[in-house]
Amino acid sequence: MSQKRITDTFQKVKRPGRTQKQGKSAQISAKSFQAPTQSTVSDAAELQRQTDIQLLKQFDLNPDFGPCIGITRLERWERAEKFGQTPPGDVRDLIIQHDGDEEYTHCLWNDYKQML
């Protein structure tokens, strides 16, 4: 008994407009050389913002630097440094860069302090 191949059951279908040389890798490389559009720039900025906020949330959730309710992140960072801790310098830089943005300056639990 001979072995059946999958091509015996399913016929090969060639897609129109696609040559042998132009495969998936050629299509991907053509896309990678396009100039960045406004949406990709805003997507990159949003991704960076989410990464920054995630770093700040990790700082808030770290109990080594003391409680964070009732004070700003910068006050908490400075207090931790005053008491001999080594808070991340990236956190301080982010807070100073975005001084007017409450999402950067206030702690994760800022909205919940009214409930306490």
Secondary structure as UniProt FT lines:
FT   HELIX           6..9
FT   TURN            16..17
FT   HELIX           24..32
FT   HELIX           38..61
FT   HELIX           63..65
FT   TURN            69..70
FT   HELIX           73..82
FT   TURN            83..84
FT   HELIX           89..97
FT   TURN            98..100
FT   HELIX           102..105
FT   TURN            108..109
FT   HELIX           110..115
//
